[in-house]
Amino acid sequence: MKSKEPAVNQPAKSDNVCKLLAEMAPKELAEWVFGQPLGEVRIDNTELSREPIRADSVFLLDEANEILQIEFQTTAKSNPPIPLRMLDYKAGLKRRNYTKRVRQSVVVLSDTGQPVPDRYEDEDTVHRYRVIKMWEQDPDELLKREGLIPLATLCRTRSGIGLLKSVATRLGKIEPPERRRDQTNLSQLLAGLLYNHIDVYRLLRESEMLEESSVYQDILRKGERKGRQEGIQEVVFRQLNLVLGKISTRTRHQIEKLDVDDLKILSEALITFKTERDLTNWLKENASAR
């Protein structure tokens, strides 16, 4: 049975995690979302921004004179509404690349029980796009694709614990250790949308691969060159960047004062943070940070 609690990540931060995943595995993501083999796929980092609608989407282009847009959503709610945003994105993309075909998909990460529209309709204007609901997807299809393993944590399952164990097993086969660590961190953060954060950390940390790669063992390997404490700091800062984005210089200096044990505790706690205030409150309660 799934172990659920309120999502621990803000929607925007979950979007950032998915955008990073797309940058790491653009071809795998595009082929899975659009359901067909593709040629060369690259990221188009040009941001659409026409107030009041700002696109935080990932745009994937292939060599077939085609633009593929993937929009990540945590819930069905959006302001402006998803259909209007998708219409606006389509118009902006066509305006910039009017000779190219544009295909769009919305990937909804978690189920809120609300309908997810797949089109915009207003009098004689109808615009359609594809909707992918992660909770309806087969996890095996994602586990086959190394770059998409983190998304498998959000797929349908009869046993959330069993699914997380399968994800951990698959992560353990990734080489080199640096990539395994990155994919593990992304998996922890996305799984936190659906599962109790304690279960997420326990299951992914207690697997054979995680003791070796996700948080500490790859850092211990670097110990002779950088020092154990500095290495763990590096991991913590990478995790915080995924969860919260850029943090203030003052907060960063507080973290640099933590000893190894406190850094380990922080690496476990940070997946529950929603804002930098949560981080600063944690630091105020920690004796080593004073």
C-alpha positions in Angstrom: 0.0 0.0 0.0 1.3 3.4 -0.9 2.5 5.6 1.9 1.4 9.1 1.1 1.7 12.5 2.8 1.4 16.1 1.5 3.9 16.8 -1.2 7.2 18.0 0.1 8.3 20.0 -3.0 6.8 23.2 -4.3 5.5 22.8 -7.9 8.1 25.2 -9.3 10.9 23.2 -7.6 9.5 19.9 -9.0 9.5 21.6 -12.4 13.1 22.5 -11.9 14.0 18.8 -11.1 12.2 17.7 -14.3 13.9 20.3 -16.4 17.3 19.1 -15.1 16.3 15.5 -15.9 15.4 16.7 -19.4 18.8 18.4 -19.9 20.5 15.1 -18.8 18.4 12.8 -21.0 16.7 14.8 -23.8 16.5 12.1 -26.3 15.1 9.4 -23.9 12.5 11.8 -22.5 11.3 13.0 -26.0 11.1 9.5 -27.4 9.1 8.3 -24.4 6.7 11.3 -24.2 6.0 11.4 -27.9 6.1 7.6 -28.4 8.4 7.3 -31.4 12.1 7.0 -32.2 13.7 10.4 -32.9 16.9 11.6 -34.6 19.2 14.0 -32.9 17.5 15.8 -30.0 18.8 19.0 -28.4 17.6 21.5 -25.9 16.4 24.9 -27.0 17.2 27.1 -24.1 15.5 30.2 -25.5 12.8 31.1 -23.0 9.4 32.3 -24.1 8.3 35.2 -22.0 5.3 37.4 -22.8 3.7 38.7 -19.7 1.5 37.6 -18.0 2.4 34.2 -19.3 6.0 33.0 -18.7 7.1 29.6 -20.0 9.2 27.4 -17.7 9.0 24.6 -20.2 11.7 22.5 -21.8 11.8 22.6 -25.5 13.2 19.7 -27.4 14.2 20.0 -31.0 15.2 17.2 -33.4 16.7 17.2 -36.9 13.4 16.7 -38.7 12.5 20.4 -38.7 10.2 19.9 -35.7 9.8 21.4 -32.3 8.8 19.2 -29.3 7.6 21.0 -26.2 7.2 19.3 -22.8 5.5 21.2 -20.0 5.7 19.7 -16.5 2.9 20.3 -14.1 2.6 19.2 -10.4 -1.2 19.6 -10.4 -4.1 20.3 -12.8 -4.4 23.8 -11.5 -2.5 26.7 -13.1 -2.7 30.4 -13.4 -3.2 31.1 -16.2 -5.0 27.8 -16.9 -3.0 25.1 -18.6 -5.0 25.2 -21.9 -4.4 28.9 -22.3 -0.7 28.5 -21.5 -0.3 25.8 -24.1 -2.1 27.8 -26.7 0.1 30.8 -25.9 3.3 28.6 -26.1 2.2 27.2 -29.4 1.6 30.7 -30.9 5.0 31.9 -29.6 6.9 28.9 -31.0 5.2 29.2 -34.4 5.8 32.9 -34.5 9.5 32.3 -33.9 9.7 29.2 -36.1 6.7 29.4 -38.4 8.0 26.8 -40.9 8.4 24.1 -38.2 5.9 21.6 -36.9 5.2 22.1 -33.2 4.0 19.2 -31.0 3.2 19.6 -27.3 2.8 17.4 -24.3 1.9 18.2 -20.7 3.3 15.8 -18.1 1.3 15.9 -14.9 3.4 14.6 -12.0 0.8 13.9 -9.3 -2.9 13.1 -9.1 -5.1 15.6 -7.3 -8.3 13.9 -8.4 -9.1 16.8 -10.7 -9.6 16.5 -14.5 -6.7 17.5 -16.7 -7.8 19.2 -19.9 -6.1 18.2 -23.2 -7.3 21.2 -25.2 -8.2 24.8 -25.4 -11.6 25.8 -26.7 -13.1 29.2 -27.2 -15.7 29.8 -29.8 -14.0 28.9 -33.1 -10.6 28.4 -31.6 -9.6 24.8 -30.7 -6.1 23.8 -29.7 -5.2 20.3 -28.7 -2.1 18.8 -27.0 -1.2 15.5 -25.4 -1.6 14.9 -21.6 0.5 12.3 -19.8 -0.6 11.4 -16.3 2.3 9.9 -14.5 0.1 7.9 -12.1 -1.3 6.0 -15.0 2.1 5.1 -16.6 3.8 1.7 -16.5 7.0 2.1 -14.4 8.8 -0.7 -16.3 8.8 1.5 -19.4 10.7 4.2 -17.5 13.0 1.8 -15.7 14.2 0.6 -19.1 15.5 4.1 -19.8 18.4 5.0 -17.5 17.8 8.8 -17.8 14.1 8.5 -16.9 14.4 6.2 -13.8 13.5 9.1 -11.4 10.1 9.5 -13.1 9.4 5.9 -12.5 8.8 6.8 -8.8 5.6 8.5 -9.8 4.1 5.7 -11.9 1.2 3.4 -11.1 1.8 0.6 -8.6 0.1 -1.7 -6.1 3.0 -1.3 -3.7 4.8 2.0 -3.3 7.4 0.3 -1.2 7.9 -2.3 -3.9 8.2 0.3 -6.6 10.8 2.3 -4.7 12.8 -0.9 -4.1 12.7 -1.6 -7.9 13.9 1.9 -8.5 16.8 1.5 -6.1 17.8 -1.8 -7.7 17.8 -0.2 -11.1 19.8 2.8 -9.9 22.4 0.5 -8.5 23.3 -0.6 -12.0 24.2 2.9 -13.2 27.8 3.7 -14.0 29.8 5.8 -13.3 29.1 6.6 -9.7 28.7 10.3 -10.4 25.8 9.7 -12.7 24.3 7.2 -10.3 24.5 9.8 -7.5 22.7 12.4 -9.7 19.9 10.0 -10.7 19.5 8.9 -7.1 19.1 12.5 -5.9 16.5 13.2 -8.6 14.7 10.1 -7.7 14.5 11.0 -4.0 13.2 14.5 -4.9 10.5 13.3 -7.2 9.4 10.4 -5.0 8.9 13.0 -2.3 5.9 14.3 -4.2 4.1 11.1 -3.5 5.6 9.2 -0.6 6.5 9.9 3.0 9.9 11.4 2.9 11.1 9.1 5.7 10.2 6.1 3.5 11.9 7.7 0.5 15.2 8.3 2.3 15.1 4.9 4.1 14.4 2.8 1.0 16.7 4.6 -1.3 19.5 4.9 1.3 19.3 1.4 2.6 19.6 -0.2 -0.8 23.0 -1.7 -1.7 23.7 1.0 -4.3 22.9 4.0 -2.2 25.4 3.3 0.5 27.9 3.2 -2.2 26.9 6.2 -4.4 24.0 8.4 -3.5 25.1 10.5 -0.6 28.4 9.6 0.9 30.5 6.8 -0.5 31.4 8.6 -3.7 32.5 11.5 -1.5 34.6 9.3 0.7 36.4 8.2 -2.4 37.3 11.8 -3.0 38.4 12.3 0.6 42.1 12.2 0.0 41.8 15.0 -2.4 39.2 17.2 -0.9 38.6 16.1 2.6 35.5 14.3 3.8 33.7 17.3 5.2 34.2 19.4 2.1 33.0 16.6 -0.1 29.8 16.1 1.9 29.2 19.8 1.8 29.4 19.6 -2.0 26.6 17.0 -2.1 24.4 18.9 0.3 24.8 22.1 -1.8 23.9 20.1 -5.0 20.8 18.7 -3.3 19.8 22.2 -2.0 20.2 23.6 -5.4 17.6 21.1 -6.8 15.2 21.6 -3.9 15.4 25.4 -3.3 17.4 26.9 -6.1 20.1 29.4 -5.3 20.5 30.1 -1.6 21.9 33.3 0.0 25.6 33.7 0.7 24.8 34.1 4.4 23.0 30.7 4.5 25.7 29.1 2.6 28.3 30.3 5.1 26.2 28.8 7.9 26.1 25.4 6.2 29.9 25.5 5.8 30.2 25.7 9.6 28.4 22.4 10.1 30.4 19.3 11.0 30.2 16.0 9.2 27.4 14.6 11.4 25.2 17.6 11.0 25.8 17.7 7.3 24.5 14.1 7.1 21.4 15.0 9.1 20.8 18.0 6.8 21.1 15.9 3.7 18.2 13.7 5.1 16.1 16.7 6.2 16.4 18.9 3.2 14.0 16.9 1.0 11.2 18.2 3.2 12.1 21.9 2.7 9.8 24.1 0.6 11.6 27.5 1.0 14.9 28.8 2.2 13.1 29.9 5.4 12.7 26.1 6.2 16.4 25.8 5.8 17.3 28.8 7.9 14.9 27.6 10.6 16.6 24.2 10.6 20.0 25.9 10.9 18.8 28.0 13.9 17.9 24.9 15.7 21.2 23.3 15.0 23.9 24.0 17.6 26.8 23.7 15.1 25.4 26.4 12.9 25.4 29.1 15.6 
